[in-house]
Amino acid sequence: MAILLIRHGETELNVAQIVQLPETPLSKHGSQQADKLGRSLTYRSIELILTSDYERARNTADRVAHYTGARLIETPLLRERNFGEIRGKPYTEFGDVDIFGPDYTPPGGESWEVFHSRVDTAWNEVIAQAQILPGDFAVITHGLVLKSLLERKLETSNHTTREDSVVANTSVTIVDNEPPWQVIKLACTDHLQNTERDSKEI
């Protein structure tokens, strides 16, 4: 059994580099990515999908559930970092301010400390679910949630990672379900290169 950590499909705001809103849906391309992801996961025995309740993650989870038949549970713990009052604004509006920098706290939003604490709580829930499931377990969430886990919770020594790396939309990171939470496959997007006809197992 393995834990599959998945980023949601692409949105129009991803492409436009605009700080996303909770209600941002998948774009047409993002929906196509989610379908390819779902088809690729039919090869695995997925028992449960735990997903962020933000629209783009839920859209992705719905497609995976459609193809795999897995049970789906929403949780606010897997939401993207709350950027408060700057949500909906383009990155270019901030000039020299790095909104992803370690010392930046968005007005009305989460500091990194608060965000990491929430991600830790989410990870504890993931672990609890994984321990009682006989099959694979999919977690559909957001880029910064995955970055937080990769940098602080998962064993990535067998993979090359960079501090500024960003996991791609619908990428799948496969993690062993026992401590030290070894990453077996990192941010895999092979399914996006395959058509419905030649879709391969992740």
VOBA-698568 format. One record per residue: y, z negated, x negated of N, C-alpha, C in turn. Coordinates in Angstrom, 2 decimals. Example, Ala and Ser with C-alpha at 12.3 -4.5 7.8 and 13.67 -1.06 7.14 Angstrom:
// VOBA-698568
- -5.69, -7.80, -13.19, -4.50, -7.80, -12.30, -3.30, -7.80, -13.20
- -2.25, -7.08, -12.85, -1.06, -7.14, -13.67, 0.03, -7.87, -12.90
// end
This chain:
// VOBA-698568
- -1.19, 0.00, -0.84, 0.00, 0.00, 0.00, 1.24, 0.00, -0.88
- 2.27, 0.71, -0.43, 3.51, 0.81, -1.20, 4.71, 0.68, -0.27
- 5.84, 0.31, -0.87, 7.12, 0.28, -0.17, 7.87, 1.55, -0.53
- 8.32, 2.28, 0.48, 9.09, 3.51, 0.26, 10.54, 3.24, 0.61
- 11.40, 3.28, -0.38, 12.83, 3.06, -0.19, 13.53, 4.41, -0.10
- 14.19, 4.68, 1.01, 14.70, 6.02, 1.33, 16.18, 5.97, 1.68
- 16.93, 6.91, 1.11, 18.33, 7.04, 1.51, 18.41, 8.00, 2.70
- 19.36, 7.77, 3.59, 19.55, 8.62, 4.76, 19.89, 10.06, 4.36
- 19.80, 10.99, 5.31, 20.15, 12.38, 5.08, 21.65, 12.58, 4.91
- 22.00, 13.79, 4.51, 23.39, 14.12, 4.22, 24.25, 14.13, 5.48
- 25.52, 13.75, 5.31, 26.50, 13.82, 6.39, 27.68, 14.68, 5.93
- 28.50, 15.08, 6.87, 29.69, 15.86, 6.51, 30.64, 15.03, 5.65
- 30.68, 13.72, 5.87, 31.56, 12.88, 5.07, 31.04, 12.69, 3.66
- 29.72, 12.74, 3.47, 29.16, 12.76, 2.11, 29.75, 13.92, 1.33
- 29.68, 15.10, 1.92, 30.12, 16.32, 1.26, 31.62, 16.28, 1.01
- 32.38, 15.78, 1.96, 33.84, 15.74, 1.86, 34.34, 14.58, 1.01
- 33.45, 13.71, 0.57, 33.79, 12.51, -0.21, 34.84, 11.66, 0.52
- 34.44, 11.27, 1.71, 35.23, 10.37, 2.55, 34.42, 9.09, 2.76
- 35.07, 7.95, 2.66, 34.38, 6.67, 2.88, 33.83, 6.66, 4.30
- 32.53, 6.45, 4.43, 31.88, 6.71, 5.71, 32.09, 5.59, 6.73
- 32.00, 5.99, 7.98, 32.11, 5.09, 9.11, 30.70, 4.77, 9.63
- 30.52, 3.63, 10.29, 29.19, 3.29, 10.82, 28.62, 4.35, 11.76
- 29.49, 5.01, 12.53, 29.02, 5.98, 13.53, 28.87, 7.39, 12.98
- 29.02, 7.59, 11.66, 28.86, 8.92, 11.07, 27.42, 9.41, 11.26
- 27.22, 10.56, 11.93, 25.87, 11.09, 12.13, 25.45, 12.00, 10.97
- 24.20, 12.40, 10.97, 23.75, 13.41, 10.03, 24.42, 14.75, 10.34
- 24.68, 15.51, 9.30, 25.11, 16.90, 9.49, 23.89, 17.74, 9.85
- 24.12, 19.01, 10.15, 23.00, 19.91, 10.42, 22.07, 19.97, 9.21
- 22.66, 20.06, 8.02, 21.86, 20.09, 6.79, 21.11, 18.77, 6.62
- 21.78, 17.65, 6.92, 21.13, 16.35, 6.81, 19.95, 16.20, 7.75
- 20.07, 16.77, 8.96, 18.95, 16.75, 9.91, 17.78, 17.57, 9.39
- 18.08, 18.68, 8.74, 17.02, 19.50, 8.14, 16.34, 18.73, 7.01
- 17.13, 18.02, 6.22, 16.55, 17.18, 5.17, 15.62, 16.12, 5.76
- 16.07, 15.49, 6.84, 15.27, 14.43, 7.47, 13.96, 14.99, 8.03
- 13.99, 16.21, 8.55, 12.76, 16.84, 9.04, 11.79, 17.11, 7.88
- 12.33, 17.61, 6.77, 11.47, 17.86, 5.60, 10.88, 16.55, 5.09
- 11.69, 15.52, 5.08, 11.20, 14.20, 4.67, 10.09, 13.73, 5.59
- 10.33, 13.81, 6.89, 9.33, 13.36, 7.85, 8.00, 14.09, 7.71
- 8.08, 15.42, 7.55, 6.85, 16.20, 7.38, 6.10, 15.79, 6.11
- 6.84, 15.53, 5.04, 6.18, 15.17, 3.79, 5.49, 13.81, 3.88
- 5.97, 12.95, 4.74, 5.41, 11.61, 4.85, 4.22, 11.52, 5.80
- 3.87, 12.62, 6.45, 2.69, 12.60, 7.32, 1.41, 12.44, 6.49
- 1.50, 12.68, 5.19, 0.33, 12.50, 4.32, 0.05, 11.04, 4.02
- 1.02, 10.18, 4.28, 0.86, 8.76, 3.99, 0.62, 7.99, 5.30
- 0.01, 6.84, 5.19, -0.25, 6.00, 6.36, 0.90, 5.00, 6.52
- 1.97, 5.45, 7.18, 3.15, 4.60, 7.33, 3.01, 3.77, 8.61
- 3.00, 2.46, 8.44, 2.81, 1.53, 9.55, 4.13, 1.20, 10.24
- 5.20, 1.11, 9.45, 6.46, 0.59, 9.97, 7.63, 1.24, 9.24
- 8.71, 1.47, 9.97, 9.98, 1.91, 9.38, 11.01, 0.83, 9.69
- 11.59, 0.27, 8.65, 12.69, -0.68, 8.79, 13.96, 0.07, 8.41
- 14.95, 0.12, 9.31, 16.11, 0.96, 9.07, 17.43, 0.24, 9.31
- 18.44, 0.65, 8.58, 19.81, 0.28, 8.90, 20.13, 0.77, 10.30
- 21.00, 0.04, 11.00, 21.36, 0.47, 12.36, 22.57, 1.41, 12.37
- 23.09, 1.80, 11.20, 24.15, 2.80, 11.16, 23.59, 4.16, 11.56
- 24.42, 4.96, 12.21, 23.96, 6.20, 12.85, 23.19, 7.11, 11.91
- 23.70, 7.35, 10.72, 23.07, 8.29, 9.80, 21.69, 7.83, 9.35
- 21.53, 6.52, 9.17, 20.22, 5.99, 8.81, 19.27, 6.04, 10.00
- 19.78, 5.68, 11.18, 18.93, 5.70, 12.36, 18.50, 7.13, 12.70
- 19.39, 8.11, 12.54, 19.02, 9.52, 12.75, 17.86, 9.91, 11.84
- 17.95, 9.49, 10.58, 16.90, 9.80, 9.60, 15.60, 9.10, 9.98
- 15.69, 7.84, 10.35, 14.51, 7.07, 10.73, 13.82, 7.65, 11.96
- 14.62, 8.12, 12.91, 14.04, 8.72, 14.12, 13.19, 9.94, 13.78
- 13.65, 10.76, 12.82, 12.89, 11.95, 12.42, 11.59, 11.54, 11.72
- 11.68, 10.54, 10.86, 10.47, 10.08, 10.17, 9.48, 9.49, 11.18
- 9.98, 8.72, 12.13, 9.11, 8.16, 13.16, 8.46, 9.26, 14.00
- 9.23, 10.31, 14.28, 8.70, 11.43, 15.07, 7.47, 12.04, 14.40
- 7.54, 12.24, 13.10, 6.45, 12.90, 12.38, 5.30, 11.96, 12.04
- 5.60, 10.70, 11.79, 4.56, 9.78, 11.32, 3.98, 8.91, 12.43
- 4.72, 8.76, 13.54, 4.26, 7.87, 14.60, 4.44, 6.40, 14.28
- 5.19, 6.10, 13.22, 5.37, 4.72, 12.79, 6.29, 3.96, 13.75
- 6.05, 2.66, 13.84, 6.93, 1.77, 14.60, 8.26, 1.64, 13.87
- 9.36, 1.48, 14.62, 10.69, 1.47, 14.02, 11.43, 0.19, 14.42
- 12.02, -0.47, 13.42, 12.82, -1.68, 13.65, 14.16, -1.51, 12.96
- 15.26, -1.79, 13.68, 16.60, -1.74, 13.11, 17.01, -3.12, 12.59
- 17.79, -3.12, 11.52, 18.37, -4.38, 11.05, 19.74, -4.13, 10.44
- 20.73, -4.94, 10.78, 22.07, -4.81, 10.18, 22.09, -5.20, 8.70
- 21.05, -5.88, 8.23, 21.01, -6.29, 6.83, 20.96, -5.09, 5.89
- 20.47, -3.94, 6.37, 20.33, -2.75, 5.53, 21.54, -1.82, 5.62
- 22.60, -2.27, 6.26, 23.81, -1.44, 6.35, 24.41, -1.18, 4.96
- 25.16, -0.08, 4.87, 25.92, 0.19, 3.67, 26.96, -0.91, 3.46
- 27.44, -1.03, 2.24, 28.50, -2.00, 1.96, 29.67, -1.75, 2.92
- 30.21, -2.83, 3.47, 31.33, -2.74, 4.39, 32.63, -2.51, 3.61
- 33.21, -1.32, 3.77, 34.46, -0.99, 3.08, 35.69, -1.25, 3.95
- 35.50, -1.94, 5.06, 36.62, -2.43, 5.85, 37.65, -1.39, 6.21
- 38.89, -1.67, 5.86, 40.02, -0.84, 6.31, 40.10, 0.52, 5.63
- 39.35, 0.74, 4.56, 39.44, 2.05, 3.89, 38.39, 3.03, 4.39
- 37.54, 2.60, 5.33, 36.56, 3.53, 5.89, 37.29, 4.66, 6.62
- 36.80, 5.86, 6.44, 37.41, 7.04, 7.04, 38.45, 7.71, 6.16
- 38.71, 7.14, 4.98, 39.71, 7.71, 4.07, 39.04, 8.47, 2.93
- 39.64, 9.57, 2.47, 39.07, 10.34, 1.36, 39.22, 9.61, 0.03
- 38.26, 9.82, -0.88, 38.32, 9.17, -2.19, 39.62, 9.50, -2.92
- 40.13, 10.71, -2.74, 41.32, 11.16, -3.46, 42.56, 10.34, -3.09
- 42.51, 9.65, -1.98, 43.67, 8.87, -1.53, 43.90, 7.62, -2.38
- 42.90, 7.22, -3.16, 42.98, 5.95, -3.87, 43.50, 6.10, -5.30
- 43.78, 7.32, -5.72, 44.35, 7.52, -7.05, 43.46, 6.98, -8.15
- 44.04, 6.10, -8.98, 43.30, 5.55, -10.12, 42.45, 4.34, -9.75
- 42.49, 3.93, -8.50, 41.69, 2.78, -8.06, 40.24, 3.20, -7.86
- 39.34, 2.53, -8.55, 37.90, 2.80, -8.40, 37.36, 1.90, -7.30
- 37.14, 2.47, -6.13, 36.70, 1.66, -4.99, 35.27, 1.15, -5.17
- 34.55, 1.70, -6.17, 33.20, 1.22, -6.46, 33.18, 0.30, -7.69
- 34.36, 0.03, -8.24, 34.45, -0.80, -9.43, 34.05, -2.25, -9.17
- 33.64, -2.96, -10.22, 33.12, -4.33, -10.06, 34.14, -5.34, -9.57
- 35.43, -5.04, -9.76, 36.46, -6.01, -9.38, 37.19, -5.64, -8.09
- 36.76, -4.54, -7.45, 37.47, -4.10, -6.26, 36.81, -4.65, -4.99
- 37.60, -5.29, -4.15, 37.14, -5.72, -2.82, 37.99, -5.02, -1.78
- 37.39, -4.20, -0.93, 38.18, -3.48, 0.07, 38.78, -4.44, 1.09
- 40.02, -4.21, 1.52, 40.63, -5.08, 2.54, 39.80, -5.08, 3.82
- 39.46, -6.26, 4.28, 38.65, -6.38, 5.49, 37.18, -6.06, 5.29
- 36.78, -5.88, 4.03, 35.39, -5.50, 3.74, 34.65, -6.53, 2.90
- 33.51, -6.12, 2.34, 32.67, -7.01, 1.56, 32.97, -6.92, 0.07
- 33.06, -8.05, -0.58, 33.07, -8.08, -2.04, 31.67, -7.71, -2.52
- 31.57, -7.38, -3.81, 30.24, -7.10, -4.36, 29.34, -8.33, -4.23
- 29.90, -9.50, -4.44, 29.10, -10.73, -4.36, 28.51, -10.91, -2.96
- 29.33, -10.72, -1.94, 28.86, -10.86, -0.56, 27.84, -9.77, -0.24
- 28.13, -8.55, -0.68, 27.22, -7.43, -0.43, 25.86, -7.67, -1.08
- 25.86, -8.05, -2.36, 24.59, -8.30, -3.05, 23.80, -9.42, -2.37
- 24.49, -10.43, -1.88, 23.82, -11.53, -1.18, 23.12, -11.01, 0.08
- 23.80, -10.13, 0.81, 23.18, -9.55, 2.01, 21.98, -8.68, 1.65
- 22.11, -7.91, 0.58, 20.99, -7.07, 0.14, 19.80, -7.95, -0.25
- 20.06, -9.09, -0.88, 18.98, -10.01, -1.24, 18.25, -10.49, 0.01
- 19.00, -10.81, 1.05, 18.38, -11.24, 2.31, 17.56, -10.11, 2.92
- 18.09, -8.89, 2.85, 17.35, -7.73, 3.35, 16.06, -7.53, 2.56
- 16.13, -7.68, 1.25, 14.94, -7.50, 0.41, 13.88, -8.55, 0.74
- 14.29, -9.77, 1.00, 13.34, -10.80, 1.40, 12.64, -10.42, 2.70
- 13.37, -9.80, 3.62, 12.76, -9.34, 4.87, 11.77, -8.21, 4.60
- 12.15, -7.31, 3.71, 11.25, -6.21, 3.33, 9.95, -6.76, 2.75
- 10.07, -7.71, 1.84, 8.89, -8.31, 1.22, 8.00, -8.97, 2.27
- 8.62, -9.71, 3.19, 7.85, -10.40, 4.23, 7.07, -9.40, 5.09
- 7.71, -8.29, 5.45, 7.01, -7.27, 6.24, 5.90, -6.61, 5.43
- 6.17, -6.31, 4.17, 5.19, -5.62, 3.33, 3.91, -6.44, 3.15
- 4.05, -7.74, 3.13, 2.90, -8.60, 2.88, 1.93, -8.66, 4.06
- 2.38, -8.26, 5.24, 1.50, -8.35, 6.41, 1.04, -6.97, 6.91
- 1.48, -5.91, 6.24, 1.13, -4.56, 6.69, -0.01, -3.99, 5.86
- -1.01, -3.38, 6.51, -2.11, -2.77, 5.77, -1.77, -1.39, 5.20
- -0.78, -0.72, 5.77, -0.42, 0.63, 5.32, 0.91, 0.64, 4.59
- 1.41, 1.84, 4.34, 2.70, 1.99, 3.67, 3.84, 1.55, 4.59
- 4.96, 1.25, 3.99, 6.10, 0.68, 4.68, 7.35, 1.42, 4.22
- 8.08, 2.04, 5.16, 9.28, 2.80, 4.82, 10.54, 2.01, 5.16
- 11.50, 2.05, 4.26, 12.79, 1.39, 4.44, 13.87, 2.45, 4.31
- 14.66, 2.65, 5.36, 15.69, 3.69, 5.35, 17.06, 3.04, 5.37
- 17.81, 3.33, 4.31, 19.07, 2.61, 4.11, 20.10, 3.53, 3.45
- 20.96, 2.96, 2.60, 22.14, 3.66, 2.08, 22.18, 3.60, 0.56
- 23.04, 4.44, 0.00, 23.09, 4.61, -1.45, 23.38, 3.33, -2.22
- 24.38, 2.56, -1.79, 24.73, 1.36, -2.54, 23.70, 0.25, -2.37
- 23.03, 0.22, -1.23, 21.94, -0.74, -1.05, 20.83, -0.45, -2.05
- 20.48, 0.83, -2.18, 19.44, 1.22, -3.12, 19.87, 0.95, -4.56
- 21.12, 1.22, -4.87, 21.65, 0.95, -6.21, 21.55, -0.54, -6.53
- 21.91, -1.39, -5.56, 21.82, -2.83, -5.74, 20.39, -3.26, -6.02
- 19.45, -2.72, -5.28, 18.04, -3.07, -5.49, 17.53, -2.58, -6.84
- 17.86, -1.35, -7.18, 17.38, -0.79, -8.45, 17.93, -1.55, -9.65
- 19.15, -1.99, -9.56, 19.78, -2.68, -10.70, 19.39, -4.15, -10.79
- 19.00, -4.77, -9.66, 18.85, -6.22, -9.67, 17.48, -6.74, -9.26
- 16.71, -5.94, -8.50, 15.48, -6.47, -7.91, 14.21, -5.75, -8.36
- 14.32, -4.50, -8.76, 13.14, -3.69, -9.03, 12.91, -3.49, -10.52
- 11.66, -3.31, -10.88, 11.29, -3.08, -12.28, 11.31, -1.58, -12.55
- 12.31, -1.14, -13.32, 12.53, 0.29, -13.55, 12.33, 0.69, -15.01
- 11.69, -0.16, -15.80, 11.60, 0.09, -17.24, 10.84, 1.36, -17.59
- 10.01, 1.86, -16.67, 9.26, 3.09, -16.93, 10.06, 4.34, -16.58
- 11.32, 4.16, -16.16, 12.13, 5.28, -15.72, 13.50, 5.24, -16.43
- 14.09, 6.41, -16.55, 15.42, 6.49, -17.13, 16.45, 6.35, -16.02
- 17.30, 5.33, -16.12, 18.35, 5.12, -15.12, 19.68, 4.96, -15.84
- 20.75, 5.32, -15.14, 22.10, 5.16, -15.66, 22.91, 4.31, -14.69
- 23.90, 3.63, -15.23, 24.71, 2.75, -14.38, 25.46, 3.53, -13.32
- 25.81, 4.79, -13.63, 26.58, 5.60, -12.68, 25.71, 6.53, -11.85
- 24.40, 6.34, -11.92, 23.50, 7.23, -11.18, 23.59, 6.97, -9.68
- 23.42, 8.04, -8.90, 23.46, 7.96, -7.44, 22.19, 8.60, -6.90
- 21.48, 7.88, -6.06, 20.26, 8.46, -5.49, 20.66, 9.50, -4.45
- 19.91, 10.60, -4.40, 20.24, 11.71, -3.52, 19.86, 11.41, -2.07
- 20.45, 12.16, -1.15, 20.13, 12.01, 0.27, 18.66, 12.33, 0.52
- 18.01, 11.50, 1.28, 16.58, 11.49, 1.63, 15.66, 11.34, 0.43
- 16.20, 10.92, -0.72, 15.32, 10.64, -1.86, 14.41, 9.46, -1.52
- 13.21, 9.49, -2.11, 12.21, 8.46, -1.86, 11.87, 7.75, -3.17
- 12.09, 6.45, -3.21, 11.68, 5.63, -4.35, 10.48, 4.80, -3.91
- 9.37, 4.99, -4.60, 8.13, 4.31, -4.24, 7.95, 3.08, -5.13
- 7.74, 1.93, -4.49, 7.67, 0.65, -5.19, 6.34, -0.03, -4.89
- 5.72, -0.58, -5.93, 4.52, -1.39, -5.75, 4.86, -2.58, -4.86
- 3.95, -2.97, -3.99, 4.27, -4.03, -3.04, 3.99, -5.44, -3.56
- 3.80, -5.57, -4.87, 3.58, -6.88, -5.47, 4.60, -7.07, -6.61
- 5.01, -8.33, -6.88, 5.88, -8.58, -8.02, 5.23, -8.04, -9.30
- 6.00, -7.47, -10.22, 7.46, -7.49, -10.34, 8.15, -6.32, -9.63
- 7.55, -5.75, -8.58, 8.16, -4.67, -7.81, 8.42, -3.44, -8.69
- 7.33, -3.00, -9.32, 7.41, -1.86, -10.22, 7.70, -0.57, -9.46
- 8.69, 0.19, -9.95, 8.99, 1.49, -9.36, 7.96, 2.50, -9.86
- 7.20, 3.06, -8.93, 6.17, 4.04, -9.26, 6.77, 5.43, -9.36
- 7.64, 5.76, -8.43, 8.32, 7.06, -8.42, 9.77, 6.81, -8.06
- 10.69, 7.38, -8.84, 12.11, 7.08, -8.68, 12.86, 8.24, -8.04
- 13.48, 7.97, -6.89, 14.41, 8.90, -6.24, 13.85, 10.32, -6.16
- 12.65, 10.44, -5.65, 11.97, 11.74, -5.55, 12.56, 12.58, -4.41
- 12.87, 13.84, -4.71, 13.36, 14.78, -3.68, 12.52, 16.05, -3.64
- 11.27, 15.96, -4.07, 10.40, 17.15, -4.08, 10.29, 17.77, -2.69
- 10.32, 16.93, -1.67, 10.15, 17.45, -0.31, 11.27, 18.41, 0.09
- 12.43, 18.29, -0.53, 13.55, 19.16, -0.19, 13.38, 20.56, -0.75
- 12.48, 20.70, -1.72, 12.22, 22.02, -2.31, 11.13, 22.78, -1.57
- 10.46, 22.10, -0.64, 9.31, 22.68, 0.04, 9.64, 23.09, 1.47
- 9.02, 24.14, 1.94, 9.15, 24.57, 3.32, 8.12, 23.83, 4.16
- 8.22, 23.98, 5.47, 7.23, 23.35, 6.36, 5.82, 23.81, 6.00
- 5.71, 25.05, 5.56, 4.39, 25.62, 5.32, 3.76, 25.03, 4.07
- 4.57, 24.74, 3.01, 3.98, 24.28, 1.76, 4.40, 22.85, 1.41
- 4.76, 22.06, 2.41, 5.17, 20.69, 2.19, 4.08, 19.91, 1.45
- 4.50, 19.12, 0.44, 3.55, 18.39, -0.37, 3.73, 16.89, -0.20
- 2.67, 16.19, -0.53, 2.70, 14.74, -0.41, 3.68, 14.12, -1.39
- 4.43, 13.12, -0.91, 5.28, 12.32, -1.80, 4.45, 11.18, -2.36
// end
